[in-house]
Amino acid sequence: MHLNLLRLRYILSALLVLLIMGNLQAEENDSLLVIGAKNRLFSKILEEERVLWIHLPAAYHDTNERYPVIYVFDAELNFTSTVGVQTALNRGRRSHMPEAIIVGIENTDRTRDLTPTPAISEKGQATLENSGGGERFAAFLEKELLPMIDSRFRTSDRRILIGHSFGGLTAINIFLKHTRLFSDYLAIDPSLWWDDSKLLKEASELLQQTKLNNIRLFIASAGMEKNVNPTHEKVLSLPDMLRTVEQPTLRWHYRRFDEENHGSVVLPALFYGLRFLYQDN
């Protein structure tokens, strides 16, 4: 019964997101609903143009307020859900989080950008063609994308990074190796099995060496696939490592969603993850 009620809550949350999105930034033409705009940035580092999906708070142009920025990988899949969940959490007198600028990063070569290392098979060939560009992509974020957003919009010092699957793998890679780029990380079913779990093998030492001052991390996994998907058991290894680390101002939480699969886990992870990251703020 408890699981059925929990499932019902997720369904109701999804319906709420859809209802809220219908009220977001409606233009004068009442047949058109707008929740954001596409921008383009040519990256010298990646040597290509990148498309960004940008949502501004409803009151952005009426105030001088500075806003936190949420960066979301896989904009094509996750941008609208993130806007809807963030808007839901901002409603009411005692909202769970403030309004935010939301930046979705559209893919060009997803495997290249969202894998930190090239995965090599026993025959010496990459298991997925053109993999392993994650560090170059991190440089694009640090040197091009984040400065551009900060220069064009009124941003605060709060930066949240959200990634799912390969995007979650990249979020964990940046959390471990480029920690100060973001203040908050939300990794949803991260593909920590990648390249024979190389990042996990490095994680224990990195967690001991890196100063994680005032960093927040939420890790989610999909419990339905625990017996068929290697992701599940690999994800569990990271919370086990975090429990052994002395990082007094690191605030982290792991949650498994037992009735969700790799695709459906995104919505509840966004809802509970963003609530956690803004808890006591």
MOHU-V772860 format. One record per pair of residues at least 24 apart in sequence whose ideal C-beta (glycine too) atoms are under 10 Angstrom apart, sorted by the first residue. I is the first residue (numbers start at 0). J is the second residue. D is the distance in whole Angstrom. If there is no record, write none. Layout:
i & j & d
I & J & D
I & J & D
//
This chain:
i & j & d
2 & 257 & 7
2 & 258 & 6
3 & 258 & 9
5 & 256 & 9
5 & 257 & 8
5 & 258 & 7
5 & 267 & 9
6 & 256 & 10
6 & 257 & 10
6 & 258 & 5
6 & 259 & 9
6 & 267 & 10
8 & 267 & 8
8 & 270 & 9
9 & 256 & 8
9 & 258 & 8
9 & 259 & 8
9 & 263 & 8
9 & 264 & 10
9 & 266 & 7
9 & 267 & 5
9 & 270 & 8
10 & 266 & 10
12 & 83 & 9
12 & 84 & 8
12 & 87 & 8
12 & 266 & 7
12 & 267 & 7
12 & 269 & 9
12 & 270 & 6
12 & 271 & 10
13 & 80 & 9
13 & 83 & 9
13 & 84 & 10
13 & 263 & 9
13 & 266 & 6
13 & 267 & 9
13 & 270 & 9
15 & 83 & 8
15 & 84 & 9
15 & 86 & 10
15 & 87 & 6
15 & 90 & 9
15 & 270 & 9
16 & 79 & 8
16 & 80 & 7
16 & 81 & 10
16 & 82 & 9
16 & 83 & 3
16 & 84 & 6
16 & 85 & 10
16 & 86 & 8
16 & 87 & 6
16 & 266 & 7
16 & 269 & 9
16 & 270 & 9
17 & 79 & 9
17 & 80 & 10
17 & 83 & 7
18 & 83 & 9
18 & 87 & 9
19 & 82 & 9
19 & 83 & 5
19 & 84 & 9
19 & 85 & 10
19 & 86 & 5
19 & 87 & 5
19 & 89 & 10
19 & 90 & 8
20 & 79 & 7
20 & 80 & 9
20 & 82 & 7
20 & 83 & 5
20 & 84 & 10
20 & 86 & 8
20 & 87 & 10
21 & 83 & 10
22 & 57 & 9
22 & 86 & 8
23 & 54 & 8
23 & 57 & 8
23 & 79 & 10
23 & 82 & 7
23 & 83 & 8
23 & 86 & 6
24 & 54 & 8
24 & 55 & 8
24 & 56 & 10
24 & 57 & 6
24 & 59 & 10
24 & 82 & 10
34 & 78 & 8
34 & 79 & 7
34 & 82 & 5
34 & 83 & 8
34 & 86 & 9
34 & 101 & 9
35 & 74 & 9
35 & 78 & 7
35 & 79 & 9
35 & 82 & 7
35 & 100 & 10
35 & 101 & 7
35 & 102 & 9
35 & 103 & 8
37 & 74 & 9
37 & 103 & 9
37 & 105 & 8
38 & 102 & 9
38 & 147 & 9
38 & 148 & 9
38 & 151 & 8
39 & 105 & 10
40 & 104 & 10
40 & 139 & 9
40 & 143 & 7
40 & 144 & 7
40 & 147 & 6
40 & 148 & 9
41 & 143 & 9
42 & 107 & 10
42 & 135 & 10
42 & 136 & 9
42 & 138 & 10
42 & 139 & 5
42 & 140 & 10
42 & 142 & 9
42 & 143 & 5
42 & 144 & 8
42 & 147 & 10
43 & 139 & 9
43 & 142 & 9
43 & 143 & 7
44 & 135 & 6
44 & 136 & 8
44 & 137 & 10
44 & 138 & 5
44 & 139 & 5
44 & 140 & 9
44 & 141 & 9
44 & 142 & 7
44 & 143 & 6
44 & 144 & 10
45 & 107 & 8
45 & 108 & 9
45 & 111 & 9
45 & 112 & 8
45 & 132 & 8
45 & 135 & 7
45 & 136 & 7
45 & 138 & 9
45 & 139 & 5
45 & 143 & 8
46 & 135 & 10
47 & 107 & 6
47 & 108 & 9
47 & 139 & 10
48 & 107 & 8
49 & 104 & 7
49 & 105 & 7
49 & 106 & 9
49 & 107 & 7
49 & 112 & 10
49 & 139 & 8
49 & 143 & 9
49 & 144 & 8
50 & 74 & 8
50 & 75 & 10
50 & 103 & 9
50 & 104 & 8
50 & 105 & 4
50 & 106 & 9
50 & 107 & 8
51 & 78 & 10
51 & 102 & 6
51 & 103 & 7
51 & 104 & 6
51 & 105 & 7
51 & 144 & 8
51 & 147 & 9
51 & 148 & 8
52 & 77 & 10
52 & 78 & 5
52 & 79 & 9
52 & 81 & 10
52 & 82 & 9
52 & 101 & 8
52 & 102 & 7
52 & 103 & 4
52 & 104 & 8
52 & 105 & 7
53 & 78 & 9
53 & 100 & 7
53 & 101 & 7
53 & 102 & 6
53 & 103 & 8
53 & 148 & 8
53 & 151 & 9
53 & 152 & 8
54 & 78 & 8
54 & 79 & 9
54 & 81 & 8
54 & 82 & 5
54 & 85 & 8
54 & 86 & 9
54 & 98 & 10
54 & 99 & 8
54 & 100 & 7
54 & 101 & 4
54 & 102 & 8
54 & 103 & 8
55 & 98 & 9
55 & 99 & 9
55 & 100 & 6
55 & 101 & 8
55 & 152 & 7
55 & 153 & 10
56 & 85 & 9
56 & 86 & 9
56 & 89 & 8
56 & 97 & 9
56 & 98 & 4
56 & 99 & 7
56 & 100 & 7
56 & 101 & 9
56 & 153 & 10
57 & 86 & 9
57 & 89 & 10
57 & 98 & 7
58 & 98 & 7
59 & 98 & 8
59 & 100 & 8
59 & 152 & 8
59 & 153 & 8
62 & 98 & 10
62 & 153 & 9
63 & 153 & 7
64 & 97 & 9
64 & 98 & 8
64 & 153 & 7
64 & 155 & 9
65 & 100 & 10
65 & 152 & 9
65 & 153 & 5
65 & 154 & 6
65 & 155 & 4
65 & 156 & 9
65 & 157 & 9
66 & 97 & 7
66 & 98 & 6
66 & 99 & 6
66 & 100 & 5
66 & 101 & 10
66 & 152 & 8
66 & 153 & 6
66 & 154 & 6
66 & 155 & 6
66 & 157 & 8
67 & 96 & 8
67 & 97 & 7
67 & 98 & 8
67 & 99 & 5
67 & 100 & 7
67 & 101 & 10
67 & 154 & 8
67 & 155 & 5
67 & 156 & 8
67 & 157 & 4
67 & 158 & 7
67 & 159 & 7
67 & 182 & 8
67 & 183 & 8
67 & 276 & 10
67 & 277 & 9
67 & 280 & 10
68 & 99 & 7
68 & 100 & 5
68 & 101 & 8
68 & 102 & 6
68 & 145 & 8
68 & 148 & 6
68 & 149 & 8
68 & 152 & 8
68 & 154 & 5
68 & 155 & 8
68 & 156 & 10
68 & 157 & 7
68 & 158 & 5
68 & 159 & 7
68 & 160 & 10
68 & 181 & 9
69 & 96 & 10
69 & 99 & 5
69 & 100 & 7
69 & 101 & 5
69 & 102 & 7
69 & 103 & 9
69 & 157 & 9
69 & 158 & 8
69 & 159 & 5
69 & 160 & 8
69 & 161 & 6
69 & 181 & 10
69 & 183 & 9
69 & 185 & 9
69 & 269 & 10
69 & 273 & 8
69 & 276 & 10
70 & 100 & 9
70 & 101 & 8
70 & 102 & 5
70 & 103 & 8
70 & 104 & 7
70 & 140 & 8
70 & 144 & 8
70 & 145 & 8
70 & 148 & 8
70 & 158 & 7
70 & 159 & 7
70 & 160 & 5
70 & 161 & 7
70 & 162 & 9
70 & 170 & 10
70 & 180 & 9
70 & 181 & 7
71 & 101 & 7
71 & 102 & 7
71 & 103 & 5
71 & 104 & 7
71 & 159 & 9
71 & 160 & 8
71 & 161 & 5
71 & 162 & 8
71 & 163 & 9
71 & 166 & 8
71 & 185 & 9
71 & 269 & 9
72 & 103 & 8
72 & 104 & 6
72 & 105 & 10
72 & 106 & 8
72 & 109 & 9
72 & 112 & 8
72 & 113 & 7
72 & 136 & 10
72 & 160 & 8
72 & 161 & 7
72 & 162 & 4
72 & 163 & 7
72 & 164 & 9
72 & 165 & 8
72 & 166 & 3
72 & 167 & 8
72 & 168 & 10
72 & 169 & 7
72 & 170 & 8
72 & 187 & 10
73 & 103 & 8
73 & 104 & 8
73 & 105 & 8
73 & 106 & 6
73 & 109 & 7
73 & 113 & 8
73 & 161 & 9
73 & 162 & 8
73 & 163 & 6
73 & 164 & 8
73 & 165 & 8
73 & 166 & 5
73 & 265 & 9
74 & 101 & 10
74 & 102 & 8
74 & 103 & 3
74 & 104 & 6
74 & 105 & 5
74 & 106 & 8
75 & 103 & 8
75 & 104 & 10
75 & 105 & 6
75 & 106 & 7
75 & 109 & 10
76 & 103 & 9
76 & 106 & 9
76 & 163 & 8
76 & 164 & 10
76 & 166 & 9
76 & 262 & 9
76 & 265 & 8
77 & 103 & 7
77 & 104 & 10
77 & 161 & 7
77 & 162 & 9
77 & 163 & 6
77 & 166 & 8
77 & 187 & 9
77 & 265 & 6
77 & 266 & 10
77 & 269 & 8
78 & 102 & 9
78 & 103 & 3
78 & 104 & 9
78 & 105 & 9
79 & 103 & 9
80 & 161 & 10
80 & 163 & 10
80 & 265 & 6
80 & 266 & 6
80 & 269 & 6
80 & 270 & 9
81 & 159 & 10
81 & 161 & 6
81 & 185 & 10
81 & 265 & 9
81 & 266 & 10
81 & 269 & 6
81 & 273 & 8
83 & 266 & 9
83 & 269 & 9
83 & 270 & 10
84 & 265 & 10
84 & 266 & 7
84 & 267 & 9
84 & 268 & 10
84 & 269 & 4
84 & 270 & 5
84 & 271 & 10
84 & 272 & 9
84 & 273 & 6
84 & 274 & 9
85 & 159 & 10
85 & 269 & 8
85 & 270 & 10
85 & 273 & 6
85 & 277 & 10
87 & 269 & 10
87 & 270 & 8
87 & 273 & 9
88 & 269 & 9
88 & 270 & 7
88 & 273 & 6
88 & 274 & 6
88 & 277 & 8
89 & 273 & 10
89 & 277 & 10
94 & 277 & 9
95 & 270 & 9
95 & 273 & 7
95 & 274 & 5
95 & 275 & 10
95 & 276 & 10
95 & 277 & 6
95 & 278 & 8
95 & 280 & 9
96 & 159 & 10
96 & 273 & 6
96 & 274 & 7
96 & 276 & 8
96 & 277 & 4
96 & 278 & 9
96 & 280 & 8
97 & 155 & 9
97 & 157 & 9
97 & 277 & 8
97 & 280 & 8
99 & 154 & 10
99 & 155 & 9
99 & 157 & 8
99 & 159 & 8
99 & 273 & 9
99 & 277 & 10
100 & 148 & 7
100 & 151 & 10
100 & 152 & 6
100 & 153 & 8
100 & 154 & 7
100 & 155 & 9
101 & 159 & 9
101 & 161 & 9
102 & 144 & 8
102 & 145 & 9
102 & 147 & 10
102 & 148 & 6
102 & 152 & 9
102 & 154 & 10
102 & 158 & 10
103 & 161 & 9
104 & 136 & 9
104 & 139 & 9
104 & 140 & 8
104 & 144 & 7
104 & 162 & 10
104 & 166 & 9
106 & 165 & 10
106 & 166 & 9
108 & 132 & 8
108 & 136 & 10
109 & 164 & 9
109 & 165 & 6
109 & 166 & 8
110 & 165 & 7
111 & 135 & 8
111 & 136 & 8
112 & 136 & 4
112 & 137 & 9
112 & 139 & 8
112 & 140 & 10
112 & 165 & 8
112 & 166 & 9
112 & 169 & 8
113 & 162 & 7
113 & 163 & 10
113 & 164 & 8
113 & 165 & 4
113 & 166 & 6
113 & 167 & 9
113 & 168 & 7
113 & 169 & 5
113 & 170 & 9
113 & 172 & 9
113 & 190 & 9
113 & 193 & 9
114 & 165 & 6
114 & 168 & 7
114 & 169 & 8
114 & 172 & 9
114 & 190 & 8
114 & 193 & 6
114 & 194 & 7
114 & 198 & 10
115 & 165 & 10
115 & 168 & 7
115 & 169 & 7
115 & 171 & 9
115 & 172 & 4
115 & 173 & 9
115 & 175 & 9
115 & 176 & 8
115 & 193 & 8
115 & 194 & 8
115 & 197 & 8
115 & 198 & 6
115 & 201 & 10
116 & 172 & 9
116 & 193 & 7
116 & 194 & 5
116 & 195 & 10
116 & 197 & 6
116 & 198 & 8
116 & 201 & 10
117 & 194 & 7
118 & 192 & 10
118 & 193 & 6
118 & 194 & 4
118 & 195 & 7
118 & 197 & 8
119 & 194 & 8
119 & 195 & 9
125 & 194 & 10
126 & 193 & 9
126 & 194 & 8
126 & 195 & 10
127 & 165 & 10
127 & 193 & 9
130 & 165 & 9
130 & 193 & 8
130 & 194 & 8
131 & 193 & 10
131 & 194 & 8
133 & 165 & 9
133 & 168 & 8
133 & 169 & 6
133 & 172 & 6
133 & 173 & 8
133 & 176 & 9
133 & 193 & 10
133 & 198 & 9
134 & 172 & 8
134 & 173 & 10
134 & 176 & 8
134 & 177 & 9
136 & 169 & 7
136 & 172 & 10
136 & 173 & 9
137 & 169 & 8
137 & 172 & 7
137 & 173 & 6
137 & 176 & 8
137 & 177 & 5
137 & 180 & 7
138 & 177 & 9
140 & 169 & 9
140 & 173 & 8
140 & 177 & 8
140 & 180 & 6
140 & 181 & 9
141 & 173 & 9
141 & 177 & 7
141 & 179 & 10
141 & 180 & 6
145 & 180 & 7
145 & 181 & 9
155 & 182 & 10
156 & 182 & 7
157 & 181 & 9
157 & 182 & 5
157 & 183 & 7
157 & 215 & 10
157 & 276 & 9
157 & 277 & 9
157 & 280 & 9
158 & 182 & 5
158 & 183 & 7
158 & 184 & 10
159 & 183 & 4
159 & 184 & 8
159 & 185 & 7
159 & 215 & 9
159 & 217 & 10
159 & 272 & 9
159 & 273 & 8
159 & 276 & 6
159 & 277 & 9
160 & 184 & 5
160 & 185 & 7
160 & 186 & 9
160 & 216 & 10
161 & 185 & 4
161 & 186 & 8
161 & 187 & 7
161 & 217 & 9
161 & 265 & 9
161 & 268 & 9
161 & 269 & 7
161 & 272 & 8
161 & 273 & 8
161 & 276 & 10
162 & 186 & 6
162 & 187 & 7
162 & 188 & 10
162 & 189 & 7
162 & 190 & 10
163 & 187 & 4
163 & 188 & 6
163 & 189 & 8
163 & 190 & 9
163 & 219 & 9
163 & 261 & 9
163 & 262 & 9
163 & 264 & 8
163 & 265 & 5
163 & 268 & 8
163 & 269 & 9
164 & 188 & 6
164 & 189 & 7
164 & 190 & 5
164 & 230 & 8
164 & 261 & 7
164 & 262 & 9
164 & 264 & 10
164 & 265 & 9
165 & 189 & 8
165 & 190 & 5
165 & 193 & 8
166 & 190 & 9
166 & 265 & 10
167 & 191 & 8
167 & 218 & 8
167 & 219 & 8
167 & 220 & 9
167 & 230 & 9
167 & 234 & 9
167 & 265 & 10
167 & 268 & 9
168 & 192 & 9
168 & 193 & 6
168 & 194 & 10
168 & 198 & 7
168 & 230 & 10
168 & 233 & 10
169 & 193 & 10
169 & 198 & 10
170 & 216 & 9
170 & 218 & 9
171 & 198 & 7
171 & 199 & 9
171 & 202 & 8
171 & 216 & 9
171 & 218 & 8
171 & 234 & 9
171 & 237 & 7
172 & 198 & 6
172 & 201 & 9
172 & 202 & 10
172 & 205 & 10
174 & 202 & 10
174 & 205 & 9
174 & 206 & 10
174 & 209 & 9
174 & 211 & 8
174 & 214 & 7
174 & 216 & 6
174 & 218 & 10
174 & 237 & 10
174 & 251 & 10
175 & 199 & 10
175 & 201 & 7
175 & 202 & 6
175 & 204 & 10
175 & 205 & 5
175 & 206 & 7
175 & 208 & 10
175 & 209 & 7
175 & 211 & 9
175 & 237 & 10
176 & 201 & 9
176 & 205 & 7
176 & 209 & 8
177 & 209 & 10
178 & 205 & 9
178 & 209 & 6
178 & 210 & 8
178 & 211 & 6
178 & 212 & 9
178 & 214 & 6
178 & 249 & 10
179 & 209 & 10
179 & 210 & 9
179 & 211 & 10
179 & 212 & 9
179 & 214 & 8
181 & 214 & 8
181 & 215 & 9
181 & 216 & 10
182 & 213 & 7
182 & 214 & 7
182 & 215 & 7
182 & 276 & 9
183 & 213 & 10
183 & 214 & 7
183 & 215 & 5
183 & 216 & 8
183 & 217 & 8
183 & 250 & 9
183 & 272 & 9
183 & 273 & 9
183 & 275 & 9
183 & 276 & 5
183 & 277 & 8
183 & 280 & 10
184 & 214 & 7
184 & 215 & 7
184 & 216 & 5
184 & 217 & 7
184 & 218 & 9
184 & 251 & 9
184 & 272 & 9
184 & 276 & 8
185 & 215 & 9
185 & 216 & 8
185 & 217 & 5
185 & 218 & 8
185 & 219 & 8
185 & 268 & 7
185 & 269 & 7
185 & 271 & 10
185 & 272 & 4
185 & 273 & 7
185 & 275 & 9
185 & 276 & 7
186 & 216 & 7
186 & 217 & 7
186 & 218 & 5
186 & 219 & 7
186 & 220 & 9
186 & 234 & 8
186 & 237 & 8
186 & 253 & 10
186 & 268 & 9
186 & 272 & 9
187 & 217 & 9
187 & 218 & 8
187 & 219 & 5
187 & 220 & 8
187 & 221 & 9
187 & 234 & 10
187 & 256 & 10
187 & 261 & 9
187 & 264 & 6
187 & 265 & 6
187 & 266 & 10
187 & 267 & 10
187 & 268 & 4
187 & 269 & 8
187 & 272 & 7
188 & 218 & 9
188 & 219 & 6
188 & 220 & 5
188 & 221 & 5
188 & 224 & 8
188 & 228 & 9
188 & 230 & 6
188 & 231 & 8
188 & 234 & 7
188 & 255 & 10
188 & 256 & 9
188 & 259 & 9
188 & 260 & 9
188 & 261 & 5
188 & 262 & 9
188 & 264 & 6
188 & 265 & 8
188 & 268 & 8
189 & 218 & 7
189 & 219 & 9
189 & 220 & 8
189 & 230 & 7
189 & 233 & 8
189 & 234 & 6
189 & 237 & 8
190 & 228 & 10
190 & 229 & 9
190 & 230 & 6
190 & 233 & 8
190 & 234 & 9
190 & 261 & 10
191 & 218 & 10
191 & 220 & 10
191 & 229 & 9
191 & 230 & 7
191 & 231 & 10
191 & 232 & 9
191 & 233 & 4
191 & 234 & 6
191 & 235 & 9
191 & 236 & 7
191 & 237 & 7
192 & 228 & 9
192 & 229 & 4
192 & 230 & 6
192 & 231 & 9
192 & 232 & 9
192 & 233 & 5
192 & 234 & 9
193 & 229 & 10
193 & 230 & 10
193 & 233 & 9
196 & 229 & 9
196 & 232 & 10
196 & 233 & 6
196 & 236 & 8
198 & 233 & 10
198 & 237 & 9
199 & 233 & 6
199 & 234 & 9
199 & 236 & 5
199 & 237 & 7
199 & 240 & 8
200 & 236 & 10
202 & 236 & 8
202 & 237 & 6
202 & 240 & 6
202 & 241 & 9
202 & 244 & 10
203 & 236 & 9
203 & 237 & 10
203 & 239 & 10
203 & 240 & 5
203 & 241 & 10
203 & 243 & 8
203 & 244 & 8
204 & 240 & 10
205 & 240 & 9
205 & 244 & 10
206 & 237 & 9
206 & 240 & 6
206 & 241 & 7
206 & 243 & 8
206 & 244 & 5
206 & 245 & 10
206 & 246 & 7
206 & 249 & 9
207 & 240 & 9
207 & 243 & 9
207 & 244 & 7
207 & 245 & 9
207 & 246 & 9
209 & 244 & 9
209 & 246 & 8
209 & 249 & 10
210 & 246 & 8
210 & 248 & 9
210 & 249 & 9
211 & 241 & 10
211 & 244 & 8
211 & 246 & 4
211 & 247 & 9
211 & 248 & 7
211 & 249 & 4
211 & 250 & 9
211 & 251 & 9
212 & 246 & 8
212 & 247 & 9
212 & 248 & 5
212 & 249 & 8
213 & 247 & 10
213 & 248 & 5
213 & 249 & 8
213 & 250 & 8
214 & 246 & 8
214 & 248 & 8
214 & 249 & 5
214 & 250 & 8
214 & 251 & 8
215 & 248 & 10
215 & 249 & 8
215 & 250 & 5
215 & 251 & 7
215 & 252 & 9
215 & 272 & 10
215 & 275 & 8
215 & 276 & 5
215 & 277 & 9
215 & 278 & 9
215 & 280 & 9
216 & 241 & 8
216 & 249 & 7
216 & 250 & 7
216 & 251 & 4
216 & 252 & 8
216 & 253 & 9
216 & 272 & 10
216 & 275 & 9
216 & 276 & 8
217 & 250 & 9
217 & 251 & 7
217 & 252 & 5
217 & 253 & 8
217 & 254 & 7
217 & 268 & 8
217 & 269 & 10
217 & 271 & 8
217 & 272 & 4
217 & 273 & 8
217 & 274 & 9
217 & 275 & 5
217 & 276 & 6
217 & 278 & 10
218 & 251 & 7
218 & 252 & 7
218 & 253 & 5
218 & 254 & 7
218 & 255 & 9
218 & 268 & 9
218 & 272 & 9
219 & 252 & 9
219 & 253 & 8
219 & 254 & 6
219 & 255 & 8
219 & 256 & 6
219 & 259 & 9
219 & 264 & 6
219 & 265 & 9
219 & 267 & 8
219 & 268 & 4
219 & 269 & 9
219 & 271 & 8
219 & 272 & 6
219 & 275 & 10
220 & 253 & 8
220 & 254 & 8
220 & 255 & 5
220 & 256 & 7
220 & 257 & 10
220 & 259 & 9
220 & 261 & 9
220 & 264 & 7
220 & 268 & 9
221 & 255 & 8
221 & 256 & 6
221 & 257 & 9
221 & 258 & 9
221 & 259 & 5
221 & 260 & 5
221 & 261 & 5
221 & 262 & 8
221 & 263 & 7
221 & 264 & 4
221 & 265 & 9
221 & 267 & 10
221 & 268 & 9
222 & 254 & 10
222 & 255 & 5
222 & 256 & 6
222 & 257 & 4
222 & 258 & 7
222 & 259 & 7
222 & 260 & 9
222 & 264 & 8
223 & 255 & 10
223 & 256 & 8
223 & 257 & 7
223 & 258 & 6
223 & 259 & 6
223 & 260 & 5
223 & 261 & 8
223 & 263 & 8
223 & 264 & 8
224 & 259 & 9
224 & 260 & 6
224 & 261 & 6
224 & 262 & 10
224 & 264 & 9
225 & 255 & 8
225 & 257 & 8
227 & 260 & 10
227 & 261 & 10
228 & 260 & 9
228 & 261 & 6
230 & 261 & 7
231 & 255 & 8
231 & 261 & 9
250 & 275 & 8
250 & 276 & 9
250 & 278 & 8
250 & 279 & 9
251 & 275 & 9
252 & 276 & 9
252 & 278 & 9
//
